[in-house]
Amino acid sequence: MPTDNGQQEAVITMPTKAEANLKRSISLFQAVGVSFHQVVGGGVVALMGTAIALTGAGAPIAFAIAALAVIVYSLPIASLGSAMPVTGGRYTYAARLVSPGAGFASMWLSAVSVIQLSLMALAGANYVSALVPGVPVRPLAIALITVFFLTNLAGATFSSRVGIVLAVAMLAAFLLYGIAGAGQVRWSEFANLTPHGISGLLNAAAMLTFATTGAFLIADIGGEMKRPGRDIPLSVVGGTLVAAVIYVVVAIPSVGVLGAAASAGKPMSDVARHILSPGGFAFFILGGAMASVIGHINSLLLAATKPVLAATGDGWLPAGLGAVNRRFGTPHWLLAILYLIGVVPVLAGFSVANIAAMTSIVTGPLLTLLIIASWRVRRQRPELHAAAPFRMRRTSHAVLSVLGVAILGVQTWLLLKQITLPALLALAAWSVLGLVVWLARRSRTVSFNLESEYA
């Protein structure tokens, strides 16, 4: 394809030397599985009871609102991933298309979002304790994170195949729950869909953006996908839509079988025990709740190292941290560091709601940077945008970008009002540490040129 100077446009290259050993082996089916697990694992299993507590019978609507909001601000990001598929997209896009400092901020926010490993692991451990009373929750949560940390050391392709198997089991279990529960729903429970007012519904939707945001993380492994230009947008939109349908299907019996008051703040296992046989209940716990949890942990570890790896290649962190194992193609030191970040909230005793709020709060500015980058690539490299398998008209792109940033701003404000002081102080401490690292490393970062790197 002709460039501005008349030369032929070649395949986009990886931006850092550290990424050279990563393998380009992930198919569309595997990519949808990764994005699907990033969404479903967080919502249905970890936050259903929290959502019902915030908005009662409006929980299904809150899930739908959250999913719609996510699709609005994910479409510009999907177009960006289609035009410039790279590894470590969250960092690389911000660094190359906005500024080096924006890239560092994106990487730093991405790293702290790994605390959601604790949310998933705690949710999974609580569901196991419902099946096997007396199981120690926090030790089991740490064990879950550890097992899939070791699994990911074996390589991205193996991890993706595990995700596909887990997705099949999870779908079967949630369909069993939804179908069995539909016949026992007391529809009178839905007479008032906003028992806590519109503010309660919006607060729940803001919290549930954690549950429905996550498919965009597939852009972080663009450098490992076989056909990233096509597969990234399909994975982002497809994973979110499928997950949204599942949320509504399982939210209805979660509210309507026992009633909103009885289900508020409780895991779905309470309803599952009521509507399913002992064998069906065991399958729901193992094939549904546990499959979604470990699938989310698995796919998060697969994607989470990539922005940090890309930033390390640019000099923001010591080069040794970005070492990639030549046999498995995995950045083992970065995986180990992110594993430690993920287990800290379990040890610190943070609640599920606080971990979800913290993750969603850092996601707001992170996604805003990506939306800005999606517009910058259109202006700075119009030939890449024009050749993308998925692209939007200028007016649609502008409207979705402005609307997406506004939605992110509102939901971040709503979450800041809900978070506890200890969690807020933890985020502040991480931000201060990031400022220190930025000041110490900014003179050591490499210079780069968008035209030469992506030509």
Secondary structure, DSSP 8 states (H G I E B T S, - for coil): -B-TTS-B------SSGGGGG----B-HHHHHHHHHHHHHIIIIIIHHHHHHHHHGGGHHHHHHHHHHHHHHHHHHHHHHHHHS--BTHHHHHHHHHT-HHHHHHHHHHHHHGGGHHHHHHHHHHHHHHHHSTT--HHHHHHHHHHHHHHHHTT-HHHHHHHHHHHHHHHHHHHHHHHHHHHTT--GGGGS-S-TTHHHHHHHHHHHHHHHH--GGGGGGBGGGBSSHHHHHHHHHHHHHHHHHHHHHHHHHHHHHTT-HHHHTT--THHHHHHHS-HHHHHHIIIIIIIHHHHHHHHHHHHHHHHHHHHHHHTTSS-GGGG---TTT---HHHHHHHHHHHHHHHHHT--HHHHHHHHHHHHHHHHHHHHHHHHHHHHH-HHHHHH-SS---HHHHHHHHHHHHHHHHHHHHHHHHHS-HHHHHHHHHHHHHHHHHHHHHGGG-----HHHHT-
